[in-house]
Amino acid sequence: MLTHDEKRDYIRMDVDCDITYKPADGSHAKTGKCTTLSGAGVSFIADQAFDLGLAMEVSILPKTAITPPMTAYIEVVRSVKQGDGSYEIAASIKSIKGN
């Protein structure tokens, strides 16, 4: 029998793929690295900090064509400066954008 000690509603998966991100009302997207993904949230590395509560649009771009890209609307819940000057952004997924 498998046991699961995770306290989250969704299992968090480590990922390593590109992500584009922009404020929800913005037009200029930047590219970063997606680091984790779950059914409720996402974290990624960006070149700047973002205010908590900021609404953003992200597109996760898998490395293989087998998995389609996903575009979602998110809300920033954490922005932490890393040792190399980049920022780890953690956000909750508010909705998935349909095609």
Secondary structure, 3 states (H helix, E strand, C coil): CCCCCCCCCCCCEEEEEEEEEEECCCCCCEEEEEEEECCCEEEEEECCCCCCCCEEEEEEECCCCCCCCEEEEEEEEEEEECCCCCEEEEEEEEEECCC
